[in-house]
Amino acid sequence: MAKLIGMIVAVVISATLTGCAANGYAQFYRGAPDGKAVPNYVPSNEPLQIFSTNNFDRDVESLSHRGYVPIGSSSFNGAANRVTERQVREQAQKINAALVLVSSQHTGTMTGAIPLTLPNTTTSVTNGNATITGSRGFANVNGTATTTTYGTNTVMMPYSVQRAHFNAVYFVKMHAHLGVWYGVIDAATRARLQTNAGVLIKSLVDGSPAARADILPGDIVLTADGERVDGPEALNALMRGKIGQEVVFGIDRNGTRIEKRVTPQP
Protein backbone atom coordinates (compact mmCIF):
# COMPACT_ATOMS: atom_id res chain seq x y z
CA MET A 1 0.00 0.00 0.00
CA ALA A 2 2.79 2.42 0.92
CA LYS A 3 4.46 1.72 -2.43
CA LEU A 4 1.21 2.44 -4.29
CA ILE A 5 0.75 5.74 -2.43
CA GLY A 6 4.32 6.71 -3.28
CA MET A 7 3.65 6.09 -6.98
CA ILE A 8 0.48 8.17 -6.84
CA VAL A 9 2.35 11.02 -5.16
CA ALA A 10 5.05 11.01 -7.85
CA VAL A 11 2.49 11.06 -10.67
CA VAL A 12 0.42 13.84 -9.11
CA ILE A 13 3.47 16.07 -8.46
CA SER A 14 4.80 15.52 -11.99
CA ALA A 15 1.44 16.34 -13.59
CA THR A 16 0.95 19.41 -11.44
CA LEU A 17 4.35 20.93 -12.12
CA THR A 18 4.78 20.14 -15.81
CA GLY A 19 1.29 19.73 -17.21
CA CYS A 20 1.40 17.91 -20.54
CA ALA A 21 4.81 16.74 -21.71
CA ALA A 22 5.23 19.49 -24.33
CA ASN A 23 8.33 19.51 -26.52
CA GLY A 24 10.04 22.82 -25.69
CA TYR A 25 12.35 22.51 -28.70
CA ALA A 26 9.29 22.54 -30.97
CA GLN A 27 7.16 24.97 -28.94
CA PHE A 28 9.86 27.64 -28.79
CA TYR A 29 11.42 27.12 -32.24
CA ARG A 30 12.06 30.23 -34.32
CA GLY A 31 13.41 29.99 -37.85
CA ALA A 32 12.88 28.39 -41.25
CA PRO A 33 10.07 25.81 -41.27
CA ASP A 34 11.93 23.56 -43.71
CA GLY A 35 15.69 23.45 -44.21
CA LYS A 36 15.20 21.98 -47.69
CA ALA A 37 13.77 25.34 -48.83
CA VAL A 38 17.04 27.16 -48.03
CA PRO A 39 18.80 28.31 -51.23
CA ASN A 40 21.60 25.98 -52.32
CA TYR A 41 20.49 23.29 -49.83
CA VAL A 42 22.63 20.17 -49.90
CA PRO A 43 20.89 16.91 -48.85
CA SER A 44 22.70 15.01 -46.11
CA ASN A 45 23.45 11.32 -46.49
CA GLU A 46 24.53 11.03 -42.86
CA PRO A 47 22.40 10.49 -39.74
CA LEU A 48 21.41 13.59 -37.78
CA GLN A 49 24.37 14.90 -35.77
CA ILE A 50 23.86 16.44 -32.32
CA PHE A 51 26.74 18.15 -30.53
CA SER A 52 26.88 19.74 -27.09
CA THR A 53 28.54 23.14 -26.84
CA ASN A 54 29.56 25.68 -24.21
CA ASN A 55 30.41 28.36 -26.78
CA PHE A 56 27.94 28.90 -29.63
CA ASP A 57 29.91 31.69 -31.33
CA ARG A 58 33.03 29.55 -31.56
CA ASP A 59 31.26 26.43 -32.79
CA VAL A 60 28.96 28.22 -35.26
CA GLU A 61 32.10 29.77 -36.74
CA SER A 62 33.75 26.35 -36.93
CA LEU A 63 30.73 24.83 -38.67
CA SER A 64 30.63 27.67 -41.18
CA HIS A 65 34.08 26.55 -42.40
CA ARG A 66 32.51 23.18 -43.19
CA GLY A 67 29.67 24.75 -45.20
CA TYR A 68 26.93 24.58 -42.54
CA VAL A 69 24.50 27.48 -42.11
CA PRO A 70 22.07 27.97 -39.18
CA ILE A 71 18.37 27.91 -40.13
CA GLY A 72 16.74 28.37 -36.71
CA SER A 73 16.98 28.00 -32.96
CA SER A 74 15.08 26.99 -29.81
CA SER A 75 15.47 28.61 -26.39
CA PHE A 76 13.44 27.84 -23.27
CA ASN A 77 13.53 27.13 -19.54
CA GLY A 78 12.16 23.85 -18.24
CA ALA A 79 12.32 21.02 -15.73
CA ALA A 80 15.60 19.23 -16.38
CA ASN A 81 14.13 15.75 -16.03
CA ARG A 82 11.42 16.50 -18.63
CA VAL A 83 13.73 17.51 -21.51
CA THR A 84 15.23 14.69 -23.59
CA GLU A 85 17.44 14.16 -26.61
CA ARG A 86 14.49 12.53 -28.34
CA GLN A 87 12.67 15.87 -28.28
CA VAL A 88 15.48 17.77 -30.00
CA ARG A 89 15.78 14.96 -32.55
CA GLU A 90 12.06 15.21 -33.34
CA GLN A 91 12.31 18.94 -33.99
CA ALA A 92 15.47 18.61 -36.06
CA GLN A 93 13.89 15.92 -38.23
CA LYS A 94 10.71 17.99 -38.60
CA ILE A 95 12.63 20.90 -40.17
CA ASN A 96 15.09 18.64 -42.04
CA ALA A 97 18.15 19.86 -40.16
CA ALA A 98 21.40 17.96 -40.69
CA LEU A 99 23.16 19.03 -37.48
CA VAL A 100 22.23 20.56 -34.11
CA LEU A 101 24.27 22.36 -31.46
CA VAL A 102 22.72 22.11 -27.99
CA SER A 103 23.47 23.45 -24.53
CA SER A 104 21.83 23.44 -21.10
CA GLN A 105 22.57 25.49 -18.02
CA HIS A 106 21.19 24.94 -14.53
CA THR A 107 19.10 27.94 -13.44
CA GLY A 108 17.87 26.90 -10.01
CA THR A 109 15.69 24.60 -7.96
CA MET A 110 11.95 25.15 -7.62
CA THR A 111 10.51 23.94 -4.31
CA GLY A 112 7.11 24.02 -2.68
CA ALA A 113 4.23 21.81 -1.60
CA ILE A 114 0.99 20.68 -3.20
CA PRO A 115 -2.13 19.23 -1.58
CA LEU A 116 -2.69 15.53 -2.08
CA THR A 117 -6.08 14.03 -1.22
CA LEU A 118 -6.23 10.28 -0.68
CA PRO A 119 -9.10 7.98 0.32
CA ASN A 120 -9.36 7.33 4.08
CA THR A 121 -11.60 4.38 4.87
CA THR A 122 -11.96 2.87 8.37
CA THR A 123 -13.76 -0.28 9.41
CA SER A 124 -14.74 -1.22 12.99
CA VAL A 125 -16.00 -4.54 14.28
CA THR A 126 -18.26 -4.89 17.38
CA ASN A 127 -18.74 -8.22 19.13
CA GLY A 128 -21.67 -8.85 21.46
CA ASN A 129 -23.55 -11.64 23.25
CA ALA A 130 -26.89 -12.03 25.01
CA THR A 131 -28.70 -14.60 27.17
CA ILE A 132 -32.31 -15.36 26.30
CA THR A 133 -34.49 -16.95 29.00
CA GLY A 134 -37.76 -18.72 28.25
CA SER A 135 -40.22 -21.21 29.71
CA ARG A 136 -38.17 -24.06 28.51
CA GLY A 137 -34.82 -22.75 29.64
CA PHE A 138 -32.29 -20.23 28.36
CA ALA A 139 -29.86 -19.77 25.43
CA ASN A 140 -26.68 -17.75 24.84
CA VAL A 141 -26.46 -15.73 21.55
CA ASN A 142 -23.16 -14.28 20.13
CA GLY A 143 -23.07 -11.69 17.30
CA THR A 144 -20.64 -9.50 15.28
CA ALA A 145 -21.40 -6.09 13.72
CA THR A 146 -19.17 -4.37 11.12
CA THR A 147 -19.22 -0.59 10.55
CA THR A 148 -17.38 1.08 7.62
CA THR A 149 -16.72 4.83 7.49
CA TYR A 150 -15.72 6.43 4.14
CA GLY A 151 -13.77 9.67 3.94
CA THR A 152 -10.65 11.43 2.61
CA ASN A 153 -7.44 12.73 4.06
CA THR A 154 -5.51 15.69 2.58
CA VAL A 155 -1.79 16.12 3.17
CA MET A 156 0.74 18.64 1.82
CA MET A 157 3.43 16.93 -0.27
CA PRO A 158 6.76 18.78 -0.67
CA TYR A 159 8.48 18.80 -4.07
CA SER A 160 11.83 19.87 -5.54
CA VAL A 161 12.40 20.35 -9.28
CA GLN A 162 15.75 21.10 -10.94
CA ARG A 163 15.31 23.67 -13.74
CA ALA A 164 17.63 24.57 -16.60
CA HIS A 165 17.80 26.81 -19.66
CA PHE A 166 18.02 24.88 -22.93
CA ASN A 167 19.31 26.19 -26.27
CA ALA A 168 19.57 24.56 -29.67
CA VAL A 169 20.74 25.87 -33.06
CA TYR A 170 19.82 23.86 -36.18
CA PHE A 171 21.94 23.70 -39.35
CA VAL A 172 21.79 22.53 -42.94
CA LYS A 173 24.62 22.28 -45.42
CA MET A 174 24.71 24.70 -48.34
CA HIS A 175 26.42 24.44 -51.68
CA ALA A 176 29.16 27.09 -51.78
CA HIS A 177 29.26 28.79 -55.21
CA LEU A 178 31.74 31.28 -53.76
CA GLY A 179 32.19 29.95 -50.23
CA VAL A 180 32.06 33.07 -48.06
CA TRP A 181 30.05 34.28 -45.07
CA TYR A 182 29.48 37.98 -44.72
CA GLY A 183 29.93 40.35 -41.80
CA VAL A 184 28.91 43.96 -41.13
CA ILE A 185 31.19 46.87 -42.08
CA ASP A 186 31.42 49.26 -39.11
CA ALA A 187 31.00 53.03 -39.34
CA ALA A 188 34.71 53.76 -38.83
CA THR A 189 35.66 51.52 -41.77
CA ARG A 190 32.96 53.11 -43.91
CA ALA A 191 34.45 56.52 -43.11
CA ARG A 192 37.93 55.29 -44.04
CA LEU A 193 36.74 53.77 -47.33
CA GLN A 194 34.58 56.80 -48.12
CA THR A 195 31.92 54.57 -49.69
CA ASN A 196 28.77 52.64 -48.84
CA ALA A 197 29.76 49.92 -51.29
CA GLY A 198 31.46 46.66 -50.38
CA VAL A 199 30.92 43.47 -48.43
CA LEU A 200 32.99 42.28 -45.48
CA ILE A 201 34.23 38.69 -45.64
CA LYS A 202 33.68 37.26 -42.16
CA SER A 203 34.71 33.65 -42.79
CA LEU A 204 35.21 31.16 -45.62
CA VAL A 205 34.24 27.59 -46.35
CA ASP A 206 37.29 25.33 -46.39
CA GLY A 207 38.28 24.38 -49.94
CA SER A 208 35.78 26.78 -51.54
CA PRO A 209 36.62 28.94 -54.59
CA ALA A 210 37.15 32.00 -52.38
CA ALA A 211 39.43 30.07 -50.02
CA ARG A 212 41.49 28.70 -52.92
CA ALA A 213 41.82 32.26 -54.29
CA ASP A 214 43.37 33.30 -50.96
CA ILE A 215 40.61 35.70 -50.05
CA LEU A 216 40.89 36.18 -46.27
CA PRO A 217 38.56 36.97 -43.36
CA GLY A 218 38.52 40.75 -42.95
CA ASP A 219 38.81 41.46 -46.68
CA ILE A 220 36.27 43.94 -48.06
CA VAL A 221 35.15 43.23 -51.62
CA LEU A 222 34.45 46.59 -53.26
CA THR A 223 34.15 45.61 -56.94
CA ALA A 224 33.65 42.53 -59.10
CA ASP A 225 34.95 42.77 -62.69
CA GLY A 226 35.07 46.53 -62.14
CA GLU A 227 31.41 46.67 -61.13
CA ARG A 228 30.54 48.27 -57.78
CA VAL A 229 29.34 45.75 -55.18
CA ASP A 230 26.44 47.17 -53.16
CA GLY A 231 26.12 44.55 -50.44
CA PRO A 232 25.91 40.76 -50.07
CA GLU A 233 22.77 40.28 -52.15
CA ALA A 234 24.28 42.18 -55.07
CA LEU A 235 27.45 40.09 -54.89
CA ASN A 236 25.48 36.83 -54.69
CA ALA A 237 23.39 37.80 -57.70
CA LEU A 238 26.53 38.65 -59.68
CA MET A 239 28.14 35.32 -58.75
CA ARG A 240 25.09 33.34 -59.90
CA GLY A 241 25.54 34.90 -63.32
CA LYS A 242 29.27 34.11 -63.38
CA ILE A 243 29.25 30.37 -62.55
CA GLY A 244 32.33 28.77 -64.07
CA GLN A 245 33.79 32.12 -65.14
CA GLU A 246 36.76 33.90 -63.63
CA VAL A 247 35.85 37.10 -61.75
CA VAL A 248 38.31 39.76 -60.62
CA PHE A 249 37.57 41.12 -57.17
CA GLY A 250 38.77 44.55 -56.13
CA ILE A 251 39.51 44.19 -52.42
CA ASP A 252 40.48 46.46 -49.55
CA ARG A 253 42.77 44.52 -47.20
CA ASN A 254 43.69 46.56 -44.13
CA GLY A 255 43.84 49.77 -46.17
CA THR A 256 45.68 48.29 -49.17
CA ARG A 257 43.89 47.77 -52.48
CA ILE A 258 44.52 44.38 -54.06
CA GLU A 259 42.93 42.14 -56.70
CA LYS A 260 41.97 38.47 -56.41
CA ARG A 261 40.73 36.20 -59.17
CA VAL A 262 38.04 33.68 -58.24
CA THR A 263 35.89 31.28 -60.27
CA PRO A 264 32.47 30.50 -58.72
CA GLN A 265 31.72 26.79 -58.89
CA PRO A 266 28.47 25.24 -60.21
Secondary structure, 3 states (H helix, E strand, C coil): CHHHHHHHHHHHHHHHHHCCCCCHHHHCEEECCCHHHCCCEECCCCCCEEEECCCHHHHHHHHHCCCEEEEEEEEEEEEHHHCCHHHHHHHHHHCCCCEEEEEEEEEEEEEEEEEEEEECCEEEEEEEEEEEEECCEEEEEEEEEEEEECCEEEEEEEEEEEEEEEEEEEEEEECCCCCEEEECCCHHHHHHHCCCCCEEEEEECCCCHHHHCCCCCCCEEEEECCEECCCHHHHHHHHHCCCCCCEEEEEEECCEEEEEEECCCC
